[in-house]
Amino acid sequence: MGVYRRKDSQSSWWISYSYQGRQIREPGGPTKRIAEEALAARKADIAREKFDLHDLKASPFFNEFTRTYLRFARDNKRSWKRDEHSLKHLNAFFGNRKLNQINPFLIEHYKSQRKTEVKPATVNRELALLKYMFNLAIKWGRAGRNPMSSVKLFKEDAVTMRVLSLDESDRLIDAADEDLRELIIVALHTGMRKGEILNLRWCMVDFRNGVVNVEKSKSGKTRLIPMHRKVREILMDVERSGEYVFMKKGQPWKDVRKPFERAVRRGEIVPRCTFHDLRHTFATRLVESNVDLVTVKEILGHSSIVTTMRYAHPSPKHKKEAIAALDYHEIITKAKTAQDAVLVSACNIKTEG
């Protein structure tokens, strides 16, 4: 038994151990320490009689199962593109291992390594995908256990809702390129998600009734968004050159991250914001205009009003105005009390007379 290095393999280190008189070799990990822990886990499984050589041989390699999973995801998940991106990183670490070779030790090392590269929330999304894939593998008879069942996710910081002031949104619009400017204005006046705007088609625009019909939203429901006059003006001016409303160089927009970040820098928006913050801004402005939360929920397309309340955080200015309203309430109350006293006094004089 032991760990050793094989230069002709994708894995830097391999492990070797005996089981029922047979010598078994398999990938251990990218470092000697990981390989030693993988070997210790194998020895523990053998000691507890939880190791099955047949399962090990029948289990597919992770990169092989990835292809099977992606075919399933394309047919069943709207977010399969995000899964495809996450799998690039999962494959780089687990790809040359069979599913039954992946254990909590390896996953913990993956967590530690990825945390040095991305935020904990990103690592958690990748681990959630790994757990989901193993559940499917068990369901399909390709794995016998889910190693993620004993792995804890990172604690995530609370999401900070960035809301732009009127001055900031004006500066952002002025700093944006002309084609991006249209998208920003639509986002600020509809609350539509970035993907919903980029995938907006002419068949979803109803000028007669003044609404935008958002199909297949994140909640899975279709919703109608009334057109603000600025949105109507933009859509009326857009030249129809295809199925999609917003085009760039004759093709539908794929992403706006780089041009949006450029506009943020030009507009000197500090702290910086993301495109999704335009949705936060829209929701907050509706609430601060005394629009009830149920209506805001329907416009944003949330399945729960709890989610709507997360978006609708009053600005510091709005909070100050709310506190200042207490002074107004006291003045009105005192005035009414004084007025009542005068009326009472007048009634007493009349009675005595």
Buried (B, 14 or more C-beta within 10 A) or exposed (E): EEBEEEEEEEBBBBBBBEBEEEEBEBBBBBBBBBBBBBBEBBBEBBEEEEBBEEBBEBBBBBBBBBEBBBEBBEEEBEEBEEBBEBBEBBEBBBBBBBBBBBBBBBBBBBBEBBEEEEEBEBBBBBBEBBBBBBBBBBEEEBBBBBBBEEBEBBEEEEEEBBBBEEEBBEBBBEBBBEBBBBBBBBBBBBBBBBBBBBBBBEEBBEEEEBBBBBEEBBEEEEBBBEBBEBBBEBBEEBEEEEEBBBBBEEEBBEEBEEBBBBBBEBBEBEEEBBBEBBBBBBBBBBBBEEBEBEEBBBBBBBEEEEBBBBBBBBBEEBEEEEEEEEEEEEEEEEEEEEEEEEEEEEEEEEEEE
